[in-house]
Amino acid sequence: FPAQPKVLRDAVWGNIHLSGSEVVILDSPIIQRLRNIGNLGLASLIFPGATHSRFEHTLGVTYISGKMANAIKQKDPLHPQGHTLPIDVVSLIRLAALFHDTGHIFYSHTGEKYFSSPHYSRSKKISLAKSQVAKSLQLDSIDLGELLSACIITSNPIIQLLQIAFDLKDTGEATKIANCCAELILGFSSRPEFTLYAPIINGPIDADKCDYLARDALQTGVPVLFDLERLIEKMVPVTLPDNAASNRAKNPIFYLGIQQSGVASVEELTLSRRFM
């Protein structure tokens, strides 16, 4: 069923444009349930204005991640010949952003801390699952919400939804997209061509942090300030110094870096997180 593109008006970022495929996904129950999950858990008991939802936050992250991906794509040495998925890299990053918070349970991080704590009878099983997945993926740790989000997007119903939304030939193509998004949500990519884009979804200066700082500041009245436009403008592909020569000789792997002239913007973001 074809869906028409939509423009939603966001209180923080203004107009947010969604493609027809994104509208199909946005209308699904797994995304719509985020309307009923508070972004800041129980913080509204202290900050009465902090009643915004994970749904609003998801829209904001989708918007920022799209801007970041578009800016990086212009500088990506591998684009477009290095990317072989049935959807373009910007659509992939925005899709991962749409699903990045689907694993959050009630009260967001507050609820997840409870289920991972000794107060919950099955917390040992949850901790074991998190540690086993982290070990298998060679990650230091995994947040429960991120792990559940990765499980959701790689589930059969969501794969079928992706096939419908993007008009794909078979579930095999949708599975490839879902697996890529799951990796991005967990903070890495097994495909070298997407290593450059992985920090947009889960990294030190990702779209998630950029949105929650601006959105939470607006809703709580806590004054923070950082230059998002300059931060995005100063993002560049880099190769690691210790393997730059070998990368040039073979297939280079590019990572996300910041130009020296953008360091002040990163410092602003770091200070804003501290104040928040």
N, C-alpha and C positions, 0 to 999 in steps of 0.2 A: 504494500500500500504506500503510494508516494505521499510524502509530507512536504508541506511548503516551508521554506525558510522563515525564521521568525527573528524579530528584534525585541529584546527584553530591556527594560529600563532598570538599571541597577543604581542603588543609592550612592555607591562608592565610585564606580567606574563609568557611569553613564550608559550609553547604548551598548548592549552586548548582542552581536549578530550570531545566529545559529543556523547551520545548514539544515536541509531537510532530513538528512541522515541523523544529525544530532538531535533534532526534534523528536524523531521516533524513539531514540534512546532516552531522552529526557522525560518523555511521557510514560516510560515503563515504571511499574510499581517499585522496583528496586532503587530507582533514583528518587521517585516521588516520596518514598518513606523518609527521606532526609529532611523533608519539611518539618517533621515532628521530632527532630533530634537537635537539641541546643548545641551551638558551636562551642560554648564555654561551660558546659556542664551545669554546675550549681552556682556559677559566678553571679547569676542574676539576683541571688539573695543578697549580695553586697552591692552590686552595680545594677540597679533596676532596669537600665536601658539595654543590658546585655542579653537580649532575648532573641537575637538573630540565630538562624538555623544553619545546619550543615548544607542545606539546599542552596541558600544564598552564597555561602562560601564556595561551594562547588562551581557555581556560575562564575564567580570572580576568578577562581583558579583556572578555569577553562579559558577565560578571556586573556589572562596574563600569560599563560603557557603558550597560547597561540601567538601572542606578540613576540615572546622570546624565541619560539621556534622559527617564526618568519624572519626575524632579524639574523639568527644564526645561519639559516638556510642560505642567505645571500652570501655568506662568507665560507660556507662548507665546501672544501675542496673535492669532496666525493659526490656532491649533488650535481645532477640527478642520477648519473649512471650507476652509482654505488648502492642505490636503494631499490629493492626488488619486491616489496610488498604490493598488494593490489590497491592500497590507498597511499596517498602522499604523506610525507613525514610530518607535516603540520597537522593533518587530520589525525594521524596516529597519536601525536602528543596531546592534542585536545581530547581525544577519546580516553586516553589514560587519565587525564585530568577529571573527566566526567565520572570515572569509576574509582578515583583514588580514595574517596571517603565512604564508599558503599559498605565497607566492613565495620563502620562505627556502630556501636550499640547505644542503648539509652544512656544519657548523661555523658556521651563521648568518652574522653580519656578517663573521667572519674569512674565510669562503669567498668572500663577495661582494666583499670588498676585493681578494682575489687575482684574481678574474676581471675586475675593473675596473683592475688594475694592469698596468704594462708587462711583468710576468713572464708574462702570459698572451698567447698569440699573436694572439688575436682581440679584445683589449681595446679597440682603436681602434673596432671596429664596435659594441661595447657602449657605449662612451662617446658615440659618434655617435648611437646610438638614444636614449640617455637625454637628450642635449641637444636632439635634434629633438622628442621628445615634450614635454619641459619648455617649449620655445619655443612649440609649438603650443597648449599649455594655459596659456601665460603664467605659468608657475611659475619660481621662481628655480633650482630643481634638483629632481631626482627620485632617490630611493634605488633601487638595483637591485631589492631585495626588494619594495618597494612597487610598482614597475613590473610585475614578474612577477605579483604578487598581482592587480593590476588586469587583466592579460592573462588570468589563470586564470578569474576570476569572470565575465568577458565571453565566455568560450569556449563553443562550442555544447553540449558535454556538461554543463557546469555550468548553463547556461540550461535545459536539459531537466530537470536535477535540481531546479532551483528550481520549475519548473512542477509537478513531481510532489509535492515537499515541501509547497508551499503550495496545492495543488489549484487551479491557475490554469486559465483557459479556453484560453489559447493561449500560444505562445512569445513573442508580442509583449508581453504583460504581464510575463513573466519577464525579457525583455530590458530593459524599462524599469527594473525593480528592480536587475538586474545592473549597468546603466550608472550608476545612482545610487550603488550601493555602491562601484563602481570609483572614482568621483569622490571619495567620502568617504575612501577608502583613500589617495588621492593628496593629500588635504588641501584640497579645495574642493568646491563644488556649483554647477552651472549652474542649478539650480532655486532661486530666491530663498527659497522656503519652508523649505529645508533648510540654508541658510547658517548659521543659528543652531546647528544640530546638528553641523556638519562638524568643529569642533575637538574633539569627543568622541573621534573616531577618529584624527585627525591634527592635533595642535595643541600649543601650549606646555604645557598641563596636561591632556593627554588621558588616556583610560583605560589606554592602553598604558604610559605612564610610571608611573601610579599603581600598576599591578599589578607591573611589573618591580622597582620600588623595594622594595615590601613583600616580594615573593617572593625576590628576590636577597639581600635583607638576612637573611631567614630561613635561606636555604641556605648563604650564605657566612659568616654570623656577623658581618657588618659592621653595627654598630648605627646605624640611621637611624629618624627619627620624623617623621610628619606626620599631620595630622588630616583624613582623607579625608571623614568625615561632614560636618564644617564646610565643607570646600571645596565639596562638592556643594550644601550648603544655601545657600551664598552666590553660586551661579551665577545670573545674571539676563540677560534679553534687553536689549540696548541698541541705540540708533541712533547713527550717527556724528554728532558735533556739527556738522560742516560741511554736512551735508545733511539734518539732522533736520526742518527746516521743509518742504523739498520732499517728503520722504518722507511726512510727515503728509498732504500734499495729494494725493499719488498713491498708489502701492503701497509701503508702507514695507518696508525690508530690515532685519531684526534680526540682530545679531551677539551672540556670547557674551561677557558681561562678568562681573566679580566686584565685589560690593559692597565698599565701603571697609572694612567690619568683617571682611571675609574676606581682607584683604591678608596678615595674619600667616600664614594657612594656605598661601598661595601662596609666601611666603618660606621656610616650612618645607620645602615641596616642592622649591624651588630649591636650598636648602642640602643636602637629602638627595641630590639628583642629584650635587652637587659631591662629597660624601663618598663616594658609591658609585663 
